[in-house]
């Protein structure tokens, strides 16, 4: 994955912004026409076109990957390119950012795109009743100025050289000013595909927009159809029987069946995706750091990589910063599986035994229930008795995650360290699924703010390494493994040689980057 340092981002932002908006080289020619049918996990009956609420793959592919656009985009090779922002520049302290917007862009209802749309779309996330996962990003903006019909200035409370990356977040879609409620109701964006029909948790159909601003550089299908198939076996069968041309989240246990079919190819991409067991650190007994340390030593990480991922990934050490991040602490000492040490920390917490529930579902990740049962088995010799509670897949993210004290979950990871930490580990942010905060580690929260504005790469590396070590030792999230993206594609499709690793399905951009063979 190509990575820009913050200084590099400051220097090259304007130049990068005028590359092909799709992240594809302008000279690339793909066949236009046909209908893409994708079988996707990650759908819910509560799905809608309000990007603030999106939590999983189906709506990410339908929203950011088809119907809506953001200001910036992470290309397949990891570089940052412009989407609705054509270029950008920052003040030397990275506190004031000016974005030059594309001209000639229209929403699907014919309204012209401009500065007012950007400001209203961002303000949605800091509304009084907003529960947006991107609220931490937008709340750092103290002032939004319209400098012209196609130019906006964003002033931050403190410098952040990652801001252009952050504005590619899939929650930060652009809506038409004065028509946001209607746009959410009907799915009105500036994306390559216009909504034909949408049945939440079941199906989405879109058609290619004529004369789109991305021209011939992206959006090669005439129509797209995303079918919700949360069951991994049903997803595989849909691909093998020709009902769909591609599926996400291949169950690695059935990979051999797909490999045996000459009409199907497995696509495996290494990124920062990680499977997790978050615990609420403000709820007993997880508020005791010794209990958390006992749980960290009670899990056999290598066994999970071997038996759950079947080798399609690597061991993780309870930090979300992965091998595709610039400041990944690859040399950090691992947490060993050690029941005796786990028992020691239980005694430090004043306990001989620990009895806890662990909620899990296939919605969390493929094999989450099996992984929880492996955890149950490995922790038992230490006196840790884990009761695995199998939860329904539908509604898991709204009824279990962030609500049950100990659960299974997954994260795709983020392109920059601050983006990941500020999404899930900053005190008080909506998606902080361990409620990790200042009371747990004042030092971590101080470093988060300091590193965000630091432009010296060596100093940033030191700070991000220390933050990873704090989470490894004391954090409230068990992260046993980094999981490769494993997805499958029919030979009816043509896929570029470089596939994005930030999110699944080519950074959720398959609808605009792939084509019929």
N, C-alpha and C positions, 0 to 999 in steps of 0.2 A: 504494500500500500504506500503510495507516495504521500509524504507528509511535508507540510510547510512549517517552518519555525514561525514564531510570532513576528519577528522582524521581517522574515520573508513574506509573510502575509501582508504586512504593512506596505512593503515595497511593491508587491506584485498584484495587489488586489484589483487595481484598475485594468491591468493587462489581462488578468485571468478572467475578468468579467466579460470580455468581448470574445472569448472562445465560443465554440458551438454551445448553445444553451443546454443541449442534451448531454454534454460531456463526451460526445462522439466526435472524432475528427470530421471536419466539414467535407472532406473528400470521400468519406465512407458512403457507399451507396447500398441500400438494402431494398429488397423487393417490396413494392407497395401493394396492399390488397389482402383480402382474406379476413377471417374471424379468429381471434385468439380465444380459446376456451381454457380457463385455468381452474383447477380444483384446489381451493385454499382452506387451510386450517386457520383458526383465529377469528371466527365469525361469532356474533352474538345477536340475539333477537332485539337487544337494546341499541344496536348500531344505528348511527344517524350521520348527517353531513356536518355536524358541529365538530371541527377538528380538535377543539379543546378536550373533547371526551375520548378521543381515539386511544386505544390501549393495545391493539393487536394487529396482526398481519393483514387481515381481510380489508379493513377500512384504510389502513395505510396504503395498500396497493391501489385501492379504488380512489382514495382522496388525493394524496400527494402524487401518486403514480399515474393518475389519469385525469381527474376532474378539476383539480385545483393546482395552483402553483405557489411557491414561496419566493422570497426575494433572492435567495441563493440556493445552490445545489451542490452536493458532494458527488463528483463524477465517479465513474466506475473505477478509475485508477487512484481515487482518494484525493485528488486535487479539488480545490474549490472553484466553481464557475458561477457566473451570473445566471439567474433565471429571470425574474421580473425586475431585478436590479441589473442594469447593464454594466455599471462600474461603481467603485466606492473608494473613498480615501479617508484617512484619519489624521487627527492632530497628533503631535509628537508624543503626548501622554496617553494616547488611545482612549481619551474620554469623549471626544467629539467626532462623530462619524457622519459623513455626507454620502448619500446614496443617490446615484443618477439612475432614474427609472427608464425602462424601455418605452418608446413611443409607438403608437399604432397598435397597441394591445387592447382587445375588447373582451368583456365578459360574454358568456354564452347568451345573455339576454340583450346584447348589443351595446351595453353601457361601456364607455371608454374607461380604461384603467389609468389611474393617476395617483398623485400624492395623498389625496383625501382618503382613498381606499386603504393605503398603507397605514395611515394614522388610525383610522377607525378599526381596522383589523387587529392592530396591535393593542389598542385600548380595550378590546374585548377581554383580554387575558388578565387585566387588572381591575375589572369591574368588581363591585363590592361582593357579589354573589359568585364570582368565578372560582371554579375548582380546577382550572387549567393546569396541566403538568408543566406548561411553559411560563407560568406566572413568575417564577424566579428570574427568568431571562428578561421579561418585559418590565418587571418591577424595578430592575436596576437602571431603567431609563428614566431620568428625571424630567426630561423635556423633549417633546417631539415638535419639530418646526417644519412647516411647509415653505420651502424656499422658492418654489415654482410649481407649475402643474406636474412636472416630472422630476422633481428633486426634493428630497426630505433630509433633514438633519436630526440625528439622534444624539442627545447629550446624556452621558452616563454619570452616575454618582461617583464612580471610581473607574479608572482605566481598565479596559478589557480588550486585549488584542484578539480574542477569540470571537468577538461579536459577529463578524460575517459568517463564521461557521455556525454559530448558534441560531442565526436567522434562517438556516436551512432545516431547522427542526420541523418534524411532520405535523406538529400542532399549530405552527405559525403560518397557516394558509391565508391567502389574500381573498377578501370578500368585497362586494360592491358597497361603497359607502351609502348609507341611507336605505339600503335594501338587504341588510344582513339577515334579518329574520326570514325573509323570503328565500334568500340564497341558501340558508341552512335547511329550510323546509324542502326545497326542490333540488338542491345540488347545483348551484350556479357559480361556476368558477371561470378561470381563464385557461384551464388545462386543455390538453390535446383531444380529450374525449368528453362529449356532452352526454348527460344522463338521458337514457331512453326509458329505463325502468329500474326500480330499486325495491327489493323486498328484504328488509333487514333480517340478517341471519340466514338468508336463503340464497339470494342471487342479485347481481348487479349487471346491467347491460349498458354499454356506452357506444356511441358512434363517433367517428373521426370528425373533428371540426374542419370545415373548409377554410382555406386561406389562413391557417394558423400562423402566429408570429414565428414559430420555430421552423417554418418552411418544410423543406425536405430532409432536414437533419435528424428528425425524430418523428415518431408516431406513424408506423408503417402499416398497421392494421386498419381496415375499414371499420371493423367492429370488434369489441371486446366483450367477453362474458365471463364473469367471475362467479363460480359456483361454490357455495359454502359446504365443505366436506370436512368436518372436524375429526371424524374417525380415520385414523391412519390407514387401516386396511381398506376401507371404502375408497379412500383417496388413491391408493395404489391400484385398486381394481379399475377405477375410472380411467386411469392412464393406460393400463394394459388393454382395456377393451375399446379404447379410442373415443371415450366420451369427452375427454379433455386432452389438451396437448402438453400440459405441464402441471406439476404439483409441487407444493412446498413441504417442508418438514418430513422428509422421508424417514420412516421408521427403520433405523439401521438394521434391525433384526430381519427385515424382509428385503434387504438390499440385494441379496443373491437372486431373488425372483426377478427383480428389475434388470439386473446385469445379464440374466439369461435371455432377455428379449432383445434381439438385434435392432429393433425399431425404437429403442429407448436408451437415453444416455443419462448417467448419474453426473450431477454437477456438484462438486464439493469445494467449498471456499473457506479458508481460514481467516477468522476475524476476531472480534472481541466478544462474541456472544457467550454468555455464561449462565449456567443453571445454579439456582440459589435456594437457600432455606433461611429466609429472614425471620428474625424474632423481635418482638416489640421490647425495646430496652427500657421502656417506662412501665412495664408490666412485670410483676413477680412471676417466676423467679429470675427472669431474663435481665432484670435490672441489676443483678449481681454479676460483676465482671468475672468472678471465679466460676460461676455457672456457665458463662459463655465460653470461658477457656476450657472447661471440662468438655463441653459439646464440641469444641474445635478438635480436641484430641481424641474424641470418640468416633470420628468418622474416617473410614478407610477410603481415601481419595483415589488411589490407584485402582482399587476394586471397582469403583464407580466408572472410571474411564474405560476399564476393560469390559465390564458387564453391561453397562447402560449405553455407553457410546460405542462399544465394540472397537475402540481405538480411534474413533473419528473425533479426536480432540486431545486435550492435555490437562494435566493436573493444575488446579488453581489454589491459591493460598489466601482466600477470604478477602481479596481485593479485586475490584471490578476493572482495574486497568490491565489491559490484555496485550498480547503480542503484536497487535497492529497499532498500538499507541506509541507515541514518540518517547515517552518517559517511562515505559514499562520497566519495572525493576526485576529484570530477568534473573539476576544473581541473588535475589533475596532468599534466605534460608526457608525451606518449606516447613509446614506444621506436620510433624510425624503422627501417624496413627499410633497411639500409645494409651491403652486402657488403664495402665497403672498411673500414668500422669493425669488422665481424666479423673480417676478416682481420687487422686491427691487434691485436685482443685475442688472436687465436691466436698472433701473434708474441710478445705479452706473456707468454703461457703457454709460450713456447719451442717453438712448433710452426709448421711451414709448412702442414701439412695435418692434418685430423682425420678418422679413420675410425671410425664408430660404428654400432651396430644400434639401430633403433627398432621396438619391438613394437607392433602395432596389430591391432584386430579390430572388427567391427561391434558387438560387445558393449560396447566402450568408448563409442562414440556413433555415430549414423548418419553415415556418411561419414568415419569415422576413418581408414580405409585411404587414401582419396583425399586427405584432409588431410595424411597423412604423406607421400604422394608429392609433394604440392605443396611441403611443407617440404623434401623431398629436392631438388627442383628449385631452390627459391629459395636454399638454403644452398650449393649447388655452386660458384657464382662466388667464394665466400669461401674455397674450399679445404676446405669441410666436406662430407665424403662420407657420406651417410646411407644405410644399407642397411635398407630397410623389410622387417620380418619379419611376415608375416601369420599371426596366431595363431588357433586355433579359438575360436569364440564360447563354447561350453560350457566352463565351468571357467576362463574368462579371469580372473575376479576372485580366484580361489583359486590359480591357477597362474602368473599373469603379473604382475598388479598387486601392488605391494609387494615383488616378487621380482626381476623383470628390471630392469637398471639404468636403462633409458630406455623409456618406454611411453606409450601414449595412454590417457586416462582422462576422466572427467567428474565434476563435483560439482553438486549441486542448489543449493548456496549455503545460507546459514542466515539466520535472521531478525535476528540481532544479530552485531556484529563479533566479540565475544569468543567466541560460540558457534562461529563459523567458524574463527577462529584457534586456539582450544583443541582443535578437532576434528582439524585437519590440519597445524598449524604449531608447536604447543607441543612442546618438547623431550621426546621419549620416548613420545608418545601413540601408540596402536596404528595409527591411520590417517594418520600423518605420512608420506605417500607420497614425500617427497623426503628424509626423515631430516634435515630442517632442524632445527638445534639451537643450543646455546650456542656451540659452536665456530665456527659459521657467523656468528652475530650475537648476542653477549651483550646488546647494546642492545635488540634485538627482544624477547628473552625477558624482560628487565627491564620493558620497556614493557607487555608482555602482562599481567604480574602487577599492575602499578601501575594500568593503565587499568581493569582488572576491578573494582576497588574504588572508583574515583573517581566521585563523584556530581555534580561540576561538569561540565556539558555542554560548555562551551567548552574546558576542559582535556582532556576526553576526545577531542574532535575533533582537537586538536593531536596527541595521542599516536597516535590511530588513523591520522591522515594520515602521520605519520612512519613508522609501521609499514608502511603501503602503499608508501611510497617505498623503504624498505629492501628489500622483496620485489621491487619493480620493478627495482631496480638490481643486487641480488646474490642474489636467491632462487633456489631450485632447481626451480621449476615454471614452465614456459612456458605462459602462459594467453593465447592469441591472441584469444579471442572469448567474449562472452556470448551465449548462444543462447536465444531465446524458447522457451517451451513451446508446441509445435504438436501438437495432438491433434484427433481428429475424432469427431463425434457424429451418430448417425442422428436423423431427425426423430421417431422413436418415443419419444425421451426428452425430458423437461423438465428444463432446467438453470437454476439461479438466475442472476440478472443479474451477480452478482459471483462470480468463480471464483478460488480461491486461487492464489498465485504462489510459495509457498515450495517446494512439490513439484509434480510433474506430477499430472494428473487431480484437480484441485481439492484440492491438498494431500494427495493419496491418499485423499480422503474421498468419492469419488463414490458409493460404496455407501450412504452415509448421507445425502448432501445432494441427490442427483438422484432423479428419479422417472420413471415412464412418462408420456408425454404424454397 
